[in-house]
Amino acid sequence: MFDKITILLVDNDEQTVRDVKSALVFKGYIVHTASTIIQAKSIIVKESPHLILLNIVLPDETGFRFLRELKGNLMFANIPLIIVSENNSLQERVEGWRSALTIISGNLLIWRSFWRVSAAL
């Protein structure tokens, strides 16, 4: 059922990328990964993912800035996006809710992410 759905996971934490990618691949999703915004932009143009999982703390720019850029581009504005964050600040949550589909905060629970990914698609 999910063999054609493509997800872009943007995170620079290698362990998180390994865990989330392997769990999503196990469920039948095609998963592309990027550890920087520059890589993510390239993958979005080439692969047109159905969903983006985005960490907001990245080495080359903030995920929020990238999120605003995506939502301001008519070609990419309709791609559902889930923010994955270890930070639980109120400011981050407000900013995230303004722009993204949902936020997964704290320790990422794989089962919780599956539910949110399925709901987004």
C-alpha positions as protocol buffer text, in pm:
chain_id: "A"
residue {
  index: 1
  type: MET
  ca { x: 0 y: 0 z: 0 }
}
residue {
  index: 2
  type: PHE
  ca { x: 281 y: 245 z: 81 }
}
residue {
  index: 3
  type: ASP
  ca { x: 536 y: 120 z: -174 }
}
residue {
  index: 4
  type: LYS
  ca { x: 524 y: 442 z: -378 }
}
residue {
  index: 5
  type: ILE
  ca { x: 511 y: 698 z: -97 }
}
residue {
  index: 6
  type: THR
  ca { x: 833 y: 896 z: -63 }
}
residue {
  index: 7
  type: ILE
  ca { x: 941 y: 1065 z: 259 }
}
residue {
  index: 8
  type: LEU
  ca { x: 1229 y: 1308 z: 305 }
}
residue {
  index: 9
  type: LEU
  ca { x: 1389 y: 1293 z: 650 }
}
residue {
  index: 10
  type: VAL
  ca { x: 1598 y: 1604 z: 723 }
}
residue {
  index: 11
  type: ASP
  ca { x: 1808 y: 1557 z: 1036 }
}
residue {
  index: 12
  type: ASN
  ca { x: 2177 y: 1573 z: 1115 }
}
residue {
  index: 13
  type: ASP
  ca { x: 2166 y: 1328 z: 1407 }
}
residue {
  index: 14
  type: GLU
  ca { x: 2298 y: 1002 z: 1262 }
}
residue {
  index: 15
  type: GLN
  ca { x: 2129 y: 778 z: 1521 }
}
residue {
  index: 16
  type: THR
  ca { x: 1789 y: 941 z: 1470 }
}
residue {
  index: 17
  type: VAL
  ca { x: 1825 y: 912 z: 1093 }
}
residue {
  index: 18
  type: ARG
  ca { x: 1920 y: 543 z: 1118 }
}
residue {
  index: 19
  type: ASP
  ca { x: 1635 y: 458 z: 1356 }
}
residue {
  index: 20
  type: VAL
  ca { x: 1361 y: 654 z: 1182 }
}
residue {
  index: 21
  type: LYS
  ca { x: 1468 y: 557 z: 831 }
}
residue {
  index: 22
  type: SER
  ca { x: 1488 y: 188 z: 908 }
}
residue {
  index: 23
  type: ALA
  ca { x: 1148 y: 191 z: 1079 }
}
residue {
  index: 24
  type: LEU
  ca { x: 985 y: 377 z: 788 }
}
residue {
  index: 25
  type: VAL
  ca { x: 1150 y: 154 z: 527 }
}
residue {
  index: 26
  type: PHE
  ca { x: 1027 y: -149 z: 722 }
}
residue {
  index: 27
  type: LYS
  ca { x: 674 y: -9 z: 688 }
}
residue {
  index: 28
  type: GLY
  ca { x: 719 y: 16 z: 311 }
}
residue {
  index: 29
  type: TYR
  ca { x: 798 y: 385 z: 261 }
}
residue {
  index: 30
  type: ILE
  ca { x: 1074 y: 510 z: 32 }
}
residue {
  index: 31
  type: VAL
  ca { x: 1294 y: 731 z: 251 }
}
residue {
  index: 32
  type: HIS
  ca { x: 1550 y: 986 z: 137 }
}
residue {
  index: 33
  type: THR
  ca { x: 1770 y: 1154 z: 396 }
}
residue {
  index: 34
  type: ALA
  ca { x: 1947 y: 1488 z: 417 }
}
residue {
  index: 35
  type: SER
  ca { x: 2165 y: 1623 z: 696 }
}
residue {
  index: 36
  type: THR
  ca { x: 2160 y: 1983 z: 572 }
}
residue {
  index: 37
  type: ILE
  ca { x: 1911 y: 2222 z: 415 }
}
residue {
  index: 38
  type: ILE
  ca { x: 2123 y: 2238 z: 99 }
}
residue {
  index: 39
  type: GLN
  ca { x: 2092 y: 1860 z: 60 }
}
residue {
  index: 40
  type: ALA
  ca { x: 1720 y: 1873 z: 139 }
}
residue {
  index: 41
  type: LYS
  ca { x: 1654 y: 2133 z: -131 }
}
residue {
  index: 42
  type: SER
  ca { x: 1827 y: 1918 z: -390 }
}
residue {
  index: 43
  type: ILE
  ca { x: 1630 y: 1608 z: -291 }
}
residue {
  index: 44
  type: ILE
  ca { x: 1298 y: 1795 z: -291 }
}
residue {
  index: 45
  type: VAL
  ca { x: 1354 y: 1914 z: -648 }
}
residue {
  index: 46
  type: LYS
  ca { x: 1468 y: 1570 z: -772 }
}
residue {
  index: 47
  type: GLU
  ca { x: 1234 y: 1341 z: -577 }
}
residue {
  index: 48
  type: SER
  ca { x: 919 y: 1544 z: -500 }
}
residue {
  index: 49
  type: PRO
  ca { x: 853 y: 1375 z: -164 }
}
residue {
  index: 50
  type: HIS
  ca { x: 501 y: 1321 z: -37 }
}
residue {
  index: 51
  type: LEU
  ca { x: 603 y: 1419 z: 316 }
}
residue {
  index: 52
  type: ILE
  ca { x: 896 y: 1592 z: 488 }
}
residue {
  index: 53
  type: LEU
  ca { x: 1012 y: 1513 z: 842 }
}
residue {
  index: 54
  type: LEU
  ca { x: 1222 y: 1814 z: 945 }
}
residue {
  index: 55
  type: ASN
  ca { x: 1448 y: 1874 z: 1242 }
}
residue {
  index: 56
  type: ILE
  ca { x: 1464 y: 2246 z: 1307 }
}
residue {
  index: 57
  type: VAL
  ca { x: 1820 y: 2246 z: 1440 }
}
residue {
  index: 58
  type: LEU
  ca { x: 2050 y: 2194 z: 1143 }
}
residue {
  index: 59
  type: PRO
  ca { x: 2408 y: 2299 z: 1075 }
}
residue {
  index: 60
  type: ASP
  ca { x: 2353 y: 2528 z: 777 }
}
residue {
  index: 61
  type: GLU
  ca { x: 2028 y: 2709 z: 864 }
}
residue {
  index: 62
  type: THR
  ca { x: 1728 y: 2676 z: 1091 }
}
residue {
  index: 63
  type: GLY
  ca { x: 1447 y: 2446 z: 996 }
}
residue {
  index: 64
  type: PHE
  ca { x: 1197 y: 2729 z: 1054 }
}
residue {
  index: 65
  type: ARG
  ca { x: 1361 y: 2945 z: 792 }
}
residue {
  index: 66
  type: PHE
  ca { x: 1357 y: 2654 z: 549 }
}
residue {
  index: 67
  type: LEU
  ca { x: 996 y: 2581 z: 638 }
}
residue {
  index: 68
  type: ARG
  ca { x: 892 y: 2939 z: 558 }
}
residue {
  index: 69
  type: GLU
  ca { x: 1081 y: 2917 z: 229 }
}
residue {
  index: 70
  type: LEU
  ca { x: 902 y: 2595 z: 135 }
}
residue {
  index: 71
  type: LYS
  ca { x: 560 y: 2727 z: 227 }
}
residue {
  index: 72
  type: GLY
  ca { x: 628 y: 3043 z: 23 }
}
residue {
  index: 73
  type: ASN
  ca { x: 707 y: 2844 z: -292 }
}
residue {
  index: 74
  type: LEU
  ca { x: 399 y: 2739 z: -490 }
}
residue {
  index: 75
  type: MET
  ca { x: 573 y: 2424 z: -615 }
}
residue {
  index: 76
  type: PHE
  ca { x: 637 y: 2296 z: -262 }
}
residue {
  index: 77
  type: ALA
  ca { x: 381 y: 2469 z: -41 }
}
residue {
  index: 78
  type: ASN
  ca { x: 145 y: 2171 z: -38 }
}
residue {
  index: 79
  type: ILE
  ca { x: 397 y: 1911 z: 78 }
}
residue {
  index: 80
  type: PRO
  ca { x: 292 y: 1804 z: 430 }
}
residue {
  index: 81
  type: LEU
  ca { x: 565 y: 1867 z: 684 }
}
residue {
  index: 82
  type: ILE
  ca { x: 621 y: 1731 z: 1032 }
}
residue {
  index: 83
  type: ILE
  ca { x: 869 y: 1902 z: 1261 }
}
residue {
  index: 84
  type: VAL
  ca { x: 1083 y: 1664 z: 1463 }
}
residue {
  index: 85
  type: SER
  ca { x: 1246 y: 1843 z: 1756 }
}
residue {
  index: 86
  type: GLU
  ca { x: 1421 y: 1774 z: 2083 }
}
residue {
  index: 87
  type: ASN
  ca { x: 1352 y: 2129 z: 2201 }
}
residue {
  index: 88
  type: ASN
  ca { x: 1027 y: 2182 z: 2388 }
}
residue {
  index: 89
  type: SER
  ca { x: 1028 y: 2563 z: 2411 }
}
residue {
  index: 90
  type: LEU
  ca { x: 699 y: 2748 z: 2384 }
}
residue {
  index: 91
  type: GLN
  ca { x: 837 y: 2977 z: 2113 }
}
residue {
  index: 92
  type: GLU
  ca { x: 939 y: 2677 z: 1902 }
}
residue {
  index: 93
  type: ARG
  ca { x: 600 y: 2513 z: 1941 }
}
residue {
  index: 94
  type: VAL
  ca { x: 412 y: 2831 z: 1842 }
}
residue {
  index: 95
  type: GLU
  ca { x: 634 y: 2886 z: 1538 }
}
residue {
  index: 96
  type: GLY
  ca { x: 596 y: 2521 z: 1440 }
}
residue {
  index: 97
  type: TRP
  ca { x: 219 y: 2515 z: 1469 }
}
residue {
  index: 98
  type: ARG
  ca { x: 193 y: 2822 z: 1248 }
}
residue {
  index: 99
  type: SER
  ca { x: 375 y: 2657 z: 963 }
}
residue {
  index: 100
  type: ALA
  ca { x: 379 y: 2279 z: 992 }
}
residue {
  index: 101
  type: LEU
  ca { x: 134 y: 1997 z: 997 }
}
residue {
  index: 102
  type: THR
  ca { x: 241 y: 1880 z: 1342 }
}
residue {
  index: 103
  type: ILE
  ca { x: 532 y: 1866 z: 1583 }
}
residue {
  index: 104
  type: ILE
  ca { x: 689 y: 1558 z: 1736 }
}
residue {
  index: 105
  type: SER
  ca { x: 890 y: 1679 z: 2032 }
}
residue {
  index: 106
  type: GLY
  ca { x: 1104 y: 1524 z: 2298 }
}
residue {
  index: 107
  type: ASN
  ca { x: 1230 y: 1173 z: 2237 }
}
residue {
  index: 108
  type: LEU
  ca { x: 1100 y: 1057 z: 1903 }
}
residue {
  index: 109
  type: LEU
  ca { x: 880 y: 754 z: 1952 }
}
residue {
  index: 110
  type: ILE
  ca { x: 867 y: 546 z: 1637 }
}
residue {
  index: 111
  type: TRP
  ca { x: 507 y: 432 z: 1683 }
}
residue {
  index: 112
  type: ARG
  ca { x: 398 y: 792 z: 1732 }
}
residue {
  index: 113
  type: SER
  ca { x: 576 y: 898 z: 1417 }
}
residue {
  index: 114
  type: PHE
  ca { x: 404 y: 621 z: 1218 }
}
residue {
  index: 115
  type: TRP
  ca { x: 65 y: 747 z: 1327 }
}
residue {
  index: 116
  type: ARG
  ca { x: 151 y: 1104 z: 1234 }
}
residue {
  index: 117
  type: VAL
  ca { x: 308 y: 1000 z: 902 }
}
residue {
  index: 118
  type: SER
  ca { x: 1 y: 793 z: 812 }
}
residue {
  index: 119
  type: ALA
  ca { x: -232 y: 1076 z: 911 }
}
residue {
  index: 120
  type: ALA
  ca { x: -33 y: 1326 z: 702 }
}
residue {
  index: 121
  type: LEU
  ca { x: -56 y: 1113 z: 391 }
}
